Amino acid sequence: MTSSLTLTDMKLKRIYIQNQLPAVLSPLQRLSHNIWWSWNFAAQDLFHQIDPERFRELNYNPVALLETLDPARINELAADTAFIERLQAVEKAFDAYLAVPKKAGPKLAYFSMEYGLHISLKLYSGGLGVLAGDYLKEASDSNVDLFAVGLLYRYGYFNQGLSMNGDQIHLYPAQKFTQLPVEPVRKADGNWLKVSVPIQGRIVQAKIWKLPIGRINLYLLDTDHEDNSQDDRALTHMLYGGDNEHRLKQEILLGIGGVRAIEAMGLAPEVYHLNEGHAGFLSIERLKNFVAGGLRFPEAVEAVRASSLYTTHTPVPAGHDHFSEHLLRNYLYNYAQELGITWEEFVALGRKDPHNPGEDFNMSNLSIALSQRVNGVSKLHGEVSQEMFTPLYPGYTPNEVHIGYVTNSVHYPTWIAHELHELYSTVFGKDWLADQSNKDIWRNIHKIDDKVLFEARHRLKVRLLDYVREKLKADMQRRGESPRMTYDILSKINNNALVLGFARRFATYKRATLLFQNEERLKALVNRADQPVIFLFAGKAHPADQGGQDLIRRILHVSKKPEFAGKIIFLEDYNMEMAKLLTQGVDIWLNTPTRPLEASGTSGMKAALNGSVNFSVLDGWWAEGYRPDAGWALPLERTYQEQHLQNELDAELIYHTMEEEIIPTYFQRDATGISSKWMHYVKQIIAEVAPTFTMKRMMDDYYERFYFPLAKSQQATSKSNYAKAKAYAAWKEDLRTKWSGIEVLDNNTFDTVNYALPVGETFNAEITIDTNGIDASSLLLEVCFYQRLTEEKIELRRVEAFELKKATGNKATFALALDPRLAGVYEYGFRLRPQHELMPHAQDLNLVFWV
Ligand SMILES: *Cc1c(COP(=O)(O)O)cnc(C)c1O
């Protein structure tokens, strides 16, 4: 019965009654409040032992498990000396882990909209979040000086259900914060630390929570409490929910609120890492602080740029948030004034063309404008990003654009199957995890007997298929599918099948239904006598993505046809736990993105660690990871411009590769009953591919390529009250005002119009320029040789700098004597650009003058 009294009338107050564990068990409480347990095998086993069934029901949430543990079980455990001994050992390991002092190095702040740490923390939607979560775990393992900032969502991303028709149902169960491993960050007086963030003239209060990840902390902002209006409380309800305006508000909270939280906690990071453009507003808040501290706007820009890295994660345009000028004005208009600039100048920070009043404010452009360094997430994606952002840098060809890359990777302890880790450890040597990206260690996999490895992997497959049966049964019963069909499907799932997995976000570019181009062919392929094949699918489509949801409907529909019963299976509600089971248990991990839209992809790496062979388009990470003896590939090059023809071709290639290579290789049995040819693929993907895609390699790359250089430039610019930032800003302003007055006075170049240049002769040029008052030492003159690829496309083949021969007053003479070396037809030009000792790359001051 519901009461007619409202809660206020009833004067109800909340009380949190915490389960009291006896002293011997109290370490469990501690362990449950640091997510470290989730990647420590012994700690995981402890929580499993308490109550395996219940633990699973609770999404492996140890805080919830302990909170609801019944007294009889508590007493039993307290009296179980073997359990207590194990508990003490784990606690000792935990303390030893925590006791190691941090490595010296720059202090880093990492910002992300989502974090995939564990299934019980609904802070993630997909790959971006899982990457960030894996990265933080590695930051802890590598013991670096890093903390992270994000939002604590009440509902997070949706849980997926399906209707009988395959319509996606969006479920949003609330998280109970008392059952999460988070704790309030408190002020010295014991009160909860809050920061205020201005949103449309209102002050929104955000509470700060701390989520310990091993040795490091993730700080999370939460607006869902009584201080705020209903609307503002909803700011931290859903991840990627709501409209564009809602997203804008969330990004203001993350960026601006995040920087305020850092300040309030007295943390003083040297380098800021923006994981995706969602966090772009953090740089605006930092600008404001620098301006308030006495720097002029252009100086503040230098201070912020010198300490910021922006990582872009997708070449899909829809993946880059943008807001109309009108919308932005409603929220951030006052910032322009606080920064000492006009509103037009403010909006220009997020535009490709600052003078185009119709152009939206784009978070990627903003992030690029205020970050000295930018990177993509695989080698290929780095190149695609250079291409994508070339319009920001007129005068440069894509391969000159300063955007670099660090290829994504995965956190080994999170994604490896325990059994395999134990098996690897028998031959990989002692403490090998500290050197986990070293291939020489992994090559010892060849010391393991084929049959032993095959059987270990087979057990993982059986575990996966057991899970599939159980899950499918529950899903189908809930959907109301007929019992006959349900049992028909369940009975046809064969443990000896070759199992392929395809699971990821259902964005249309990932082409989940490519396999169904030709159902007849697919039918023959999965129904060969004695060579059963199973395809497992899973994944969520964004609630607003009808195209993605259509793909799910199609797969569910196919999976119910009698000829595909137990062969094509869709599992509802993809999440990190399912991802583990799948990537550990399948034989082949399949990925079929439209080139070149898969920035990296990481689930294939999880598979690789576990010896699941990949079969994928040579896009993203697989373009780097693929080797012919360690998996299969669909070619990178596009054959057809028209996508439907390309899909048809790719589907043909998939069927062909399956029929002619993968299936025969897998089922070719030797005297030992297994396929040694298959096991060679398995061992090669473990030995030659997996180590490169472990998180340690990625973290090392970030330090080497970005964090260390940024820490250096941050230190250089900030010294003596930002003296260098000021000088550098003044230099830039000076060049900007004078640049358009540069003129050519004399050009004495070999006459390439009338004569060919024989190889062996020297190409001479001498050019005199009126510098319009710019110091000649600030100018670099280059000759650029291009080769024309198409009407619109040229490729840079060679750049050589001139020497400054003479400089008097406004006159500067540059000379060049060049050995042309490469024969052929080129187009060339003389490019004058700025140079300065603080310039990290040519485009840091984006001025080009063509002679
Ligand atoms: C690893 C993972 C992803 C990322 O998959 P991609 O291969 O990058 O598409 C997405 N969702 C979950 C739950 C994951 O564990």
The ligand as a MOL file (V3000), in Angstrom:
LIG
                    3D

  0  0  0     0  0            999 V3000
M  V30 BEGIN CTAB
M  V30 COUNTS 15 15 0 0 0
M  V30 BEGIN ATOM
M  V30 1 C 36.3450 -3.6100 -25.0340 0
M  V30 2 C 34.9360 -3.1890 -25.0140 0
M  V30 3 C 34.4420 -2.3530 -26.0210 0
M  V30 4 C 35.3090 -1.8690 -27.1480 0
M  V30 5 O 35.1010 -2.6340 -28.2920 0
M  V30 6 P 35.7070 -2.2660 -29.7110 0
M  V30 7 O 36.4400 -3.4270 -30.1660 0
M  V30 8 O 36.6460 -1.1030 -29.4710 0
M  V30 9 O 34.5790 -1.9010 -30.5540 0
M  V30 10 C 33.1190 -1.9770 -25.9680 0
M  V30 11 N 32.3040 -2.3850 -24.9880 0
M  V30 12 C 32.7410 -3.1840 -23.9920 0
M  V30 13 C 31.7960 -3.6050 -22.9350 0
M  V30 14 C 34.0670 -3.6180 -23.9780 0
M  V30 15 O 34.5050 -4.4010 -22.9820 0
M  V30 END ATOM
M  V30 BEGIN BOND
M  V30 1 1 1 2
M  V30 2 1 2 3
M  V30 3 2 2 14
M  V30 4 1 3 4
M  V30 5 2 3 10
M  V30 6 1 4 5
M  V30 7 1 5 6
M  V30 8 2 6 7
M  V30 9 1 6 8
M  V30 10 1 6 9
M  V30 11 1 10 11
M  V30 12 2 11 12
M  V30 13 1 12 13
M  V30 14 1 12 14
M  V30 15 1 14 15
M  V30 END BOND
M  V30 END CTAB
M  END
